[in-house]
């Protein structure tokens, strides 16, 4: 198999302009080509790599603004790539996973992935996640669009508190009892939808609408997985955390009492 690096641009320490650079790592060349073209059409610069070993060298020597990579790859899979990367970098990372990779998703978040998107995925969803993570990371994506994604609408809100919870959408920051809780973009949007209406039961469909574009289908397990990870993160700062309640057969609610 040919594992040579494919790049839309020569990798150099100097950028030709102020476009944000997105690295794509996947052994599926069709995905690399399709996503690269879509991102370039939205004003991003892309660098693409077909295996983890090559990507690690390039990402370390000349970091992009954000990386998107598959978990299942030859020579070095996405989990090992992320682990090696986290030894030297806090580069924002989005995983591409299959629907059967729940354990890999968990491992990815444990190692510091910022978000994940299940294959097959919507390019619109990927673009929304990239823009939201760049903004959360303090990096303006340079977009001149007038339309707003769900994440962009979230960031237009003022900060607010609900009991021991404080959320600042403009900075994508969350604290519980004054202690920071690091959430992915998706987790943040789900929590915001719940916390803005304490005590109100939100169905899984309503939560999906809050976190995903309306033309993207995700199954119930996806929402449940995000909620489970979110609870775990809060319990790391407060072992008695129970503010996100499950109403079996109905959905979830937030209690600030």
Long-range contacts (C-beta under 8 A, 24 or more apart in sequence): 1-74, 2-50, 3-50, 3-51, 3-53, 3-54, 3-74, 3-75, 4-50, 4-54, 5-48, 5-49, 5-50, 5-54, 5-55, 5-58, 6-32, 6-48, 6-49, 6-50, 7-47, 7-48, 7-49, 8-36, 8-40, 8-45, 8-46, 8-47, 8-48, 9-45, 9-46, 9-47, 11-47, 11-58, 11-61, 11-62, 12-62, 13-62, 15-45, 16-45, 17-45, 18-142, 19-43, 19-44, 19-45, 19-142, 20-44, 20-45, 20-65, 20-66, 20-134, 20-139, 20-141, 20-142, 21-45, 21-46, 21-47, 21-64, 21-65, 21-66, 22-46, 22-47, 22-64, 22-65, 22-66, 22-67, 22-68, 22-130, 23-47, 23-48, 23-49, 23-55, 23-58, 23-59, 23-64, 23-66, 23-67, 23-68, 23-69, 24-48, 24-49, 24-67, 24-68, 24-69, 25-49, 25-50, 25-51, 25-52, 25-55, 25-67, 25-68, 25-69, 25-70, 25-73, 25-78, 25-81, 26-50, 26-69, 26-70, 26-73, 26-96, 27-51, 27-70, 27-72, 27-73, 27-74, 28-70, 31-70, 31-96, 34-123, 35-68, 35-123, 35-126, 38-123, 38-126, 38-127, 39-127, 39-130, 42-127, 42-143, 43-141, 43-142, 43-143, 43-144, 44-130, 44-141, 51-75, 51-76, 52-76, 52-77, 52-78, 52-80, 52-81, 55-81, 56-81, 56-84, 56-85, 59-85, 59-89, 59-91, 60-85, 60-88, 60-89, 63-89, 63-91, 64-91, 65-92, 65-134, 65-139, 66-91, 66-92, 66-93, 66-94, 66-130, 66-133, 66-134, 66-137, 66-139, 67-91, 67-92, 67-93, 67-94, 68-93, 68-94, 68-96, 68-126, 68-130, 69-93, 69-94, 69-95, 69-96, 70-95, 70-96, 70-97, 71-95, 71-96, 71-97, 71-98, 71-101, 71-104, 71-108, 72-98, 72-101, 78-104, 78-108, 79-104, 79-107, 79-108, 79-111, 82-108, 82-111, 82-112, 82-113, 83-111, 86-111, 86-112, 92-133, 92-134, 92-137, 94-126, 94-129, 94-130, 94-133, 96-121, 99-219, 102-221, 102-225, 105-225, 106-229, 109-184, 109-229, 113-184, 114-184, 114-185, 115-184, 115-185, 115-186, 116-184, 118-218, 118-222, 121-216, 122-213, 122-215, 122-216, 124-213, 124-215, 124-216, 125-212, 125-213, 125-216, 128-152, 128-213, 129-185, 129-186, 132-172, 132-185, 133-185, 135-172, 136-171, 136-172, 136-185, 136-188, 149-213, 150-189, 150-210, 150-211, 150-212, 150-213, 151-185, 151-189, 154-188, 154-189, 154-192, 157-192, 160-195, 160-196, 162-195, 162-198, 162-254, 162-256, 163-243, 163-256, 163-257, 164-238, 164-243, 164-256, 165-195, 165-243, 165-254, 165-256, 167-191, 167-192, 167-195, 176-234, 176-237, 176-238, 176-241, 177-237, 177-238, 179-237, 179-238, 180-237, 181-233, 181-234, 181-236, 181-237, 182-233, 183-230, 183-233, 184-226, 186-211, 186-212, 186-226, 187-226, 187-229, 187-230, 187-233, 190-223, 190-226, 190-227, 190-230, 191-230, 191-244, 191-254, 194-244, 194-252, 194-253, 194-254, 195-254, 195-256, 197-254, 198-253, 198-254, 198-255, 198-256, 199-253, 199-254, 199-255, 200-253, 201-247, 201-250, 201-251, 201-252, 201-253, 202-251, 202-252, 202-253, 203-250, 203-251, 204-251, 204-252, 206-251, 207-251, 207-252, 227-252
